[in-house]
Amino acid sequence: MSSTATPPDSSLSEVSAGHPGGAQTHWRALEGLYASAPVNQLFPSRLEILGEGQSRIHFLVEPSVFHAAGAAHGTIYFKMLDDAAFYAANTLVTDRFLLTTSFNMHLSSPLEAGPVTAEGHWVSGRRRVLVAEAVLRDSHGEEVGRGTGTFMRSRIALSGLPGYADAGTAGS
């Protein structure tokens, strides 16, 4: 198993050491990656990387994602919470795409149509497995759900993904 482990991210020290140019480029590229994902055509949303280990996603919940009782289905909660936690964690990994290995959610209130914000933050881990949390807030700023996920480095290079590569070179 050790022969397949992904080595530590050599560029992570540059991001963590306070070189904002490298970090800013990575963060903008993550935003481009999010915007380019085909699944996000189904869910009107926008990713904003706030800093190392921090993300915010602005969603618009529409009636098309409601269950029979007229509120957002649990799948939309998962999508929003997982994305926010995932991108918070991926701010710390500049070479590889992360994969969600587990995610636990606690839903506290039904969501109606309107704007929703998911805020993610990194909790622990920097090498192979990272842990991040996210909180979901409705248009009134009330918490309606939260989740914690574990994310593992994949073998997929971020630089090879179209949305990431395109955004990372846009300002060059």
C-alpha positions in Angstrom: 0.0 0.0 0.0 2.8 2.4 0.7 4.0 2.2 -2.9 0.7 3.8 -4.0 0.6 6.6 -1.5 0.7 10.1 -2.9 3.8 12.0 -1.7 3.4 15.2 0.3 2.5 18.2 -1.8 5.8 20.0 -2.4 4.1 23.3 -3.3 2.1 23.3 0.0 4.9 24.9 1.9 4.8 27.9 -0.6 1.1 28.4 -0.1 1.3 28.0 3.7 4.5 30.1 4.0 2.6 33.3 3.2 3.3 33.6 -0.5 -0.1 35.1 -1.5 0.7 35.0 -5.3 0.9 31.2 -5.3 -2.0 30.8 -3.0 -4.2 33.3 -4.8 -3.5 31.6 -8.2 -4.4 28.2 -6.7 -7.6 29.6 -5.1 -8.8 31.3 -8.3 -8.0 28.0 -10.2 -10.2 26.1 -7.7 -13.0 28.6 -8.3 -12.6 27.9 -12.1 -12.6 24.2 -11.5 -15.9 24.5 -9.5 -17.5 26.7 -12.2 -16.5 24.2 -14.9 -18.0 21.1 -13.3 -21.0 19.9 -15.3 -23.0 19.1 -12.2 -23.0 22.7 -11.3 -25.1 23.5 -14.3 -27.9 21.8 -12.4 -27.5 23.9 -9.3 -27.1 27.7 -9.7 -24.1 28.4 -7.5 -20.8 30.3 -7.1 -17.7 29.3 -5.2 -15.6 31.9 -3.3 -12.3 30.9 -1.7 -11.9 33.2 1.3 -8.4 32.1 2.4 -6.4 29.0 3.3 -8.8 26.4 4.6 -11.9 28.6 4.0 -14.6 28.5 1.3 -18.0 30.0 0.8 -20.5 28.8 -1.8 -23.6 30.9 -2.8 -26.5 28.7 -3.9 -29.9 29.5 -5.3 -32.4 26.8 -4.1 -35.2 26.4 -6.6 -38.4 24.5 -6.4 -37.0 22.0 -8.9 -35.0 20.4 -6.0 -38.0 20.1 -3.6 -39.4 16.9 -2.2 -43.1 16.2 -2.2 -43.7 18.3 0.9 -42.4 21.5 -0.7 -38.9 22.0 0.7 -35.3 21.1 -0.5 -34.6 17.4 -0.8 -31.7 16.1 1.3 -29.5 15.6 -1.8 -29.2 19.4 -2.1 -28.1 19.8 1.5 -25.4 17.2 0.8 -24.3 18.9 -2.4 -23.9 22.2 -0.7 -22.2 21.0 2.5 -19.9 18.6 0.7 -18.8 21.2 -1.8 -18.0 23.8 0.8 -16.0 21.4 3.0 -14.3 19.8 0.0 -13.1 23.2 -1.4 -12.0 24.4 2.0 -9.8 21.3 2.3 -8.5 21.5 -1.3 -7.1 25.0 -0.6 -4.4 23.2 1.3 -3.6 20.7 -1.5 -2.2 22.4 -4.6 -1.2 19.3 -6.7 -4.1 16.8 -6.4 -7.8 16.6 -6.6 -9.4 15.4 -3.4 -12.1 12.7 -3.1 -14.8 12.6 -0.5 -14.4 9.4 1.5 -17.1 10.0 4.1 -19.5 12.8 5.0 -21.8 13.1 8.0 -24.7 15.6 8.0 -27.1 17.0 10.5 -30.1 18.8 9.0 -31.9 21.1 11.4 -34.5 23.0 9.4 -36.3 22.7 6.0 -35.0 24.9 3.2 -37.4 26.9 1.0 -36.6 28.5 -2.3 -34.1 31.3 -2.2 -30.4 32.1 -1.6 -28.4 29.8 0.6 -24.8 30.0 1.8 -22.5 27.1 2.6 -19.3 28.0 4.5 -16.6 25.4 4.8 -13.4 25.4 6.9 -10.5 23.0 7.2 -10.2 21.2 10.6 -7.2 18.9 10.4 -4.8 16.8 8.2 -2.5 18.0 5.5 -1.0 15.0 3.9 -3.1 12.1 2.6 -6.4 12.6 4.5 -8.0 16.0 5.4 -11.0 16.8 7.6 -13.3 19.8 6.9 -16.6 21.0 8.2 -19.4 23.1 6.6 -22.4 25.1 7.8 -25.4 25.8 5.7 -27.3 29.1 6.3 -30.6 30.2 4.8 -31.4 33.7 3.4 -32.0 34.9 7.0 -28.6 33.7 8.2 -30.1 30.9 10.2 -28.2 27.6 10.4 -30.2 24.9 8.6 -27.6 22.1 8.5 -24.0 21.2 9.1 -21.6 18.5 8.0 -18.2 17.0 8.5 -16.2 15.2 5.8 -13.0 13.4 5.3 -11.2 13.9 2.0 -8.4 11.9 0.5 -5.8 12.8 -2.1 -6.5 11.2 -5.4 -4.1 10.4 -8.2 -5.8 13.1 -10.3 -3.5 16.1 -10.9 -5.3 19.4 -10.6 -3.2 20.8 -13.4 -4.7 18.3 -15.8 -8.3 19.3 -15.1 -9.7 21.8 -17.7 -11.4 24.3 -15.3 -8.4 24.4 -13.0 -5.8 24.6 -15.7 -7.7 27.3 -17.6 -8.3 29.5 -14.6 -4.7 29.0 -13.4 -3.2 30.3 -16.6 -5.8 33.1 -17.3 -3.8 35.8 -15.7 -0.4 34.7 -17.1 
